[in-house]
Amino acid sequence: MSKLSQSIATEDSQSLRTFLAGLSPEEILHLKVRRTDFLMSALVQELEDRKEYPVVELTDPDTGSVCVANVFAERGRLRRTIHHITDVEQASADFSSFAEVQDAPVQACAATGEEVDVLSLPIFRHFAEDAGRYITSGIVLAKDPDTGRYNMSFHRMQLKEKNRIGISLHSRGDLYRYFEKAKAAGRDLEIAVVIGAHPAYYITGASKIPESMDDYSWAGAYMDEVPQVVRAKTVDLMVPAQAEYCLEGRILADTFEDEGPFGEYTGYSTSRSTRNVFEVTAITHRKDAIYHDLVPGYAWEHLLLSQFTKEIILLDKLKKEVPEVRALSMPKNGCHFHAYVSMKPRARGQAKQVAMLLFGLDLYLKMIVVVNDDVDVFNEEEVLWAMATHVQADRDVFIVPQVLCNRLDPSSVDGMSAKMGIDATGSGEEEAKRVFLPEEVKREAERLLS
Ligand SMILES: Cc1cc2nc3c(=O)[nH]c(=O)nc-3n(C[C@H](O)[C@H](O)[C@H](O)COP(=O)(O)O)c2cc1C
């Protein structure tokens, strides 16, 4: 624990509320309004239509209880919050443990046994097609039954009864594997669901982390602090001490029930689910707990949380193989299926090599556009301009049919789709020279117009 001495957590430095308190006034929209079904989704959708991405905070005029959404709907907000890490594996090796505390804010209030009632929590129904009210921002903590290593991941959770929640493990990541191991041993899988925590936990939960690494070490590295944890009340798990809510319980080994339909990130409703059941044994929370509602469906917070780390990790891997690669972005409208890459090609055909490499690294992708390094991949207008002026389809587009893909793509067939790579670097045929303005004149124009 080389970092322990320099990374002692201050009071509430690992909480969602400290993050919210640090936002500038224009980054947060306060509304005093009674919570109703669909309201949060409609507010976030309207803001997105206006290209505005503030945190939305609803305060109930009767009870004073607070609910937030759109918290991570902005790249800059995420970048500012987490500690900048250049080598994630080394950084997380520095945080290979956690610090146990006794009186944790997340356990200020507790309900166990017959007192458990998830239906009483301020949970929304999000879309007309949804099967019911869903927890959408729950970070599911579980331990690998073989190694004891912690994993964190997001899963949609449908409220069913006071102590019963439908949960889907359809992305078949680590939690699905842990569940399969527990089931094979004839046991339920103990889990804890954290709602409202330091952004580092959200980013860790949304990232595909190598199975050899403990997710607490990633969260610690992103906070640059040793995670403060407390022992859960009814399961053998340590949970973030400064969280807002924590639901404890187990995924039942031998019970499966319909779950869904639910609005997924593609903007389409789907009943595709592993149909698992989460039996809740305890609910603990802060005295004035803030509920985080992550608006699902085709909403930027839902997409960006996953894409934020994907962009970093995939760029890192590409650069290791092809140093000429400069930047990578996944646009919102590609809903995990499209990526734009910029590079300074060294030779003809290198852009296509980069596209093929990237297809191999991420099975969700089905269209990749590679552009020159003078194009800003975060500005789609520039990417489309590069396509208009550099691409000849017979020469620059390649299609690989029938490749494994993400099944939530409504246009995929039997879990397969075609992969399309587009070389928009115009490799080699550059007689045309792009026009540029002198930097000092651009600055003068900026000054005159400001
Ligand atoms: C907001 C959000 C919701 C998600 N919902 C689900 C879900 O309902 N079911 C699922 O299996 N995966 C879901 N995922 C994907 C996993 O949480 C994600 O792939 C995670 O990185 C899994 O990582 P792991 O395999 O390292 O555990 C969701 C991700 C996000 C960011």
The ligand as a Tripos MOL2 file, in Angstrom:
@<TRIPOS>MOLECULE
LIG
   31    33     1     0     0
SMALL
NO_CHARGES

@<TRIPOS>ATOM
      1 C1        -25.8050    2.9620  -17.2860 C.3       1 LIG1
      2 C2        -25.4350    1.5520  -17.6550 C.ar      1 LIG1
      3 C3        -26.3990    0.5430  -17.6440 C.ar      1 LIG1
      4 C4        -26.0640   -0.7760  -17.9550 C.ar      1 LIG1
      5 N1        -27.0140   -1.7500  -17.8840 N.ar      1 LIG1
      6 C5        -26.6700   -3.0460  -18.0650 C.ar      1 LIG1
      7 C6        -27.6160   -4.0890  -17.8860 C.ar      1 LIG1
      8 O1        -28.7970   -3.8560  -17.6100 O.2       1 LIG1
      9 N2        -27.2180   -5.3640  -18.0060 N.ar      1 LIG1
     10 C7        -25.9310   -5.6820  -18.3200 C.ar      1 LIG1
     11 O2        -25.6090   -6.8630  -18.3850 O.2       1 LIG1
     12 N3        -24.9930   -4.7170  -18.5340 N.ar      1 LIG1
     13 C8        -25.3350   -3.4050  -18.4060 C.ar      1 LIG1
     14 N4        -24.4110   -2.4160  -18.5850 N.ar      1 LIG1
     15 C9        -23.0770   -2.7810  -19.0140 C.3       1 LIG1
     16 C10       -22.1480   -3.2050  -17.8920 C.3       1 LIG1
     17 O3        -22.3470   -2.5790  -16.6840 O.3       1 LIG1
     18 C11       -20.7540   -2.8820  -18.3520 C.3       1 LIG1
     19 O4        -20.5130   -3.5770  -19.5310 O.3       1 LIG1
     20 C12       -19.6670   -3.1750  -17.3850 C.3       1 LIG1
     21 O5        -18.5140   -2.6130  -17.9320 O.3       1 LIG1
     22 C13       -19.4330   -4.6250  -17.1560 C.3       1 LIG1
     23 O6        -18.0750   -4.7580  -16.8030 O.3       1 LIG1
     24 P1        -17.4720   -6.1000  -16.1960 P.3       1 LIG1
     25 O7        -17.6420   -7.1720  -17.2070 O.co2     1 LIG1
     26 O8        -16.0250   -5.7220  -15.9570 O.co2     1 LIG1
     27 O9        -18.2280   -6.3490  -14.9540 O.co2     1 LIG1
     28 C14       -24.7320   -1.0810  -18.3260 C.ar      1 LIG1
     29 C15       -23.7710   -0.0590  -18.3400 C.ar      1 LIG1
     30 C16       -24.1060    1.2310  -18.0260 C.ar      1 LIG1
     31 C17       -23.0260    2.3100  -18.0320 C.3       1 LIG1
@<TRIPOS>BOND
     1     1     2 1
     2     2     3 ar
     3     2    30 ar
     4     3     4 ar
     5     4     5 ar
     6     4    28 ar
     7     5     6 ar
     8     6     7 ar
     9     6    13 1
    10     7     8 2
    11     7     9 ar
    12     9    10 ar
    13    10    11 2
    14    10    12 ar
    15    12    13 ar
    16    13    14 ar
    17    14    15 1
    18    14    28 ar
    19    15    16 1
    20    16    17 1
    21    16    18 1
    22    18    19 1
    23    18    20 1
    24    20    21 1
    25    20    22 1
    26    22    23 1
    27    23    24 1
    28    24    25 2
    29    24    26 1
    30    24    27 1
    31    28    29 ar
    32    29    30 ar
    33    30    31 1
@<TRIPOS>SUBSTRUCTURE
     1 LIG1         1 GROUP 0 **** ****
